[in-house]
Amino acid sequence: MKKVPLLGCVFLVACSVALGACSTNTTPTASSNVSQSKLNYNIVADKKFEKTEQREIRVTTKETNFEGITQEIQSKFADQKLDSLHLYIHAPSDKDSFGVLKAHSYIAYTQKGAVQVGLTKKESYKIEEQTDDNADTTVDKKDDQTSKEWQDSFKEIALSQAGTYVELTEKNGTLSTDRIEEYSKVVLQQANKIVDNSLKKQLTGLSDLIKGDKLEEVKSLLEKLK
C-alpha cells in the first residue's frame, strides 16, 4: 500500500469550496486489511446514478480512520454489481448540509469503474484526504507525483469528474449548487497537481466552466482534452 499527498480533493479519490490539499492512498482490496475495530459513521446520502453502475455515498463521522471506512463501504456495496463508487466522508458540522468534507474515496469494482475514477486496476481505491492548511503533506516520498503515471492519473480524475457532471446534467437537468461545486472542486484540485502549465490552465478553465454550469462549453473542452 502506498500513500502519497494529493490536493484537497480517479476511475472516484474531493467537495466543499473552502477545502484544500489531500493525501492519497491507493491499494487493491484485501479483506485482511479491513479494520477489525468497530468504526462509527452514519450514511447520510446514498444515490445510484441513473443508467450507470456508479454510486455516490456520503457518511458523517468523527472517526479519522478514513481507510477503514473506505474498506467497509467498499465491502458493503461489493454485491451491488457496481462499476465504481464515490465515497465522501464528512465531519459533522452545523454550517454545511453534510458537514465538513474530510476525505473523498474513489472506489473501483471493475476495470470499467477504474477508468471512471482514474485508477488503473479493478477492486482498488484511492483516498484524497483534506488538510486544514491547504498544503500537501508527504506521506511516502518514494512516489513522485511529477511522473507520467501520476500526472496521467490526475488528468483522468479531472476528466472523469467533468464527464460525470455532463452525464448527470444531461439526464437530470440542472444539478444542485453543492453538487456542481464539488465536481468543479475536484477538477481544480487535480489541475493544481499538474506540472504542465498548458494542461493545468485547461483543467483550471474546465473547473471554472463546471462551476458556472456551462454544459455545452464543458462538453467542448472535455472533448479537446480527451
Secondary structure as the mmCIF struct_conf table of DSSP 4:
data_model
#
loop_
_struct_conf.conf_type_id
_struct_conf.id
_struct_conf.beg_label_comp_id
_struct_conf.beg_label_asym_id
_struct_conf.beg_label_seq_id
_struct_conf.end_label_comp_id
_struct_conf.end_label_asym_id
_struct_conf.end_label_seq_id
STRN STRN1 LYS A 2 LEU A 6
TURN_TY1_P TURN_TY1_P1 VAL A 17 ALA A 18
STRN STRN2 CYS A 22 PRO A 28
HELX_RH_3T_P HELX_RH_3T_P1 SER A 31 ASN A 33
BEND BEND1 VAL A 34 VAL A 34
BEND BEND2 GLN A 36 SER A 37
HELX_LH_PP_P HELX_LH_PP_P1 LYS A 38 ASN A 40
STRN STRN3 ASN A 42 LYS A 48
HELX_LH_PP_P HELX_LH_PP_P2 PHE A 49 PHE A 49
TURN_TY1_P TURN_TY1_P2 GLU A 50 LYS A 51
BEND BEND3 THR A 52 GLU A 53
STRN STRN4 GLN A 54 THR A 60
BEND BEND4 LYS A 62 LYS A 62
HELX_RH_AL_P HELX_RH_AL_P1 PHE A 66 LYS A 76
TURN_TY1_P TURN_TY1_P3 PHE A 77 PHE A 77
HELX_RH_3T_P HELX_RH_3T_P2 ALA A 78 GLN A 80
BEND BEND5 ASP A 83 ASP A 83
STRN STRN5 SER A 84 ALA A 91
BEND BEND6 ASP A 94 PHE A 98
STRN STRN6 VAL A 100 ALA A 108
BEND BEND7 TYR A 109 THR A 110
HELX_RH_AL_P HELX_RH_AL_P2 GLN A 111 GLN A 116
TURN_TY1_P TURN_TY1_P4 VAL A 117 GLY A 118
BEND BEND8 THR A 120 GLU A 123
STRN STRN7 SER A 124 GLN A 130
TURN_TY1_P TURN_TY1_P5 ASP A 132 ASP A 133
BEND BEND9 ASN A 134 ASN A 134
BEND BEND10 VAL A 139 VAL A 139
TURN_TY1_P TURN_TY1_P6 LYS A 141 LYS A 142
BEND BEND11 ASP A 143 ASP A 143
TURN_TY1_P TURN_TY1_P7 GLN A 145 THR A 146
BEND BEND12 SER A 147 SER A 147
HELX_RH_AL_P HELX_RH_AL_P3 LYS A 148 ASN A 172
BEND BEND13 GLY A 173 THR A 174
HELX_LH_PP_P HELX_LH_PP_P3 LEU A 175 SER A 176
HELX_RH_AL_P HELX_RH_AL_P4 THR A 177 ALA A 191
TURN_TY1_P TURN_TY1_P8 ASN A 192 LYS A 193
HELX_RH_AL_P HELX_RH_AL_P5 ASN A 197 LYS A 211
TURN_TY1_P TURN_TY1_P9 GLY A 212 ASP A 213
HELX_RH_AL_P HELX_RH_AL_P6 LEU A 215 LEU A 225
#
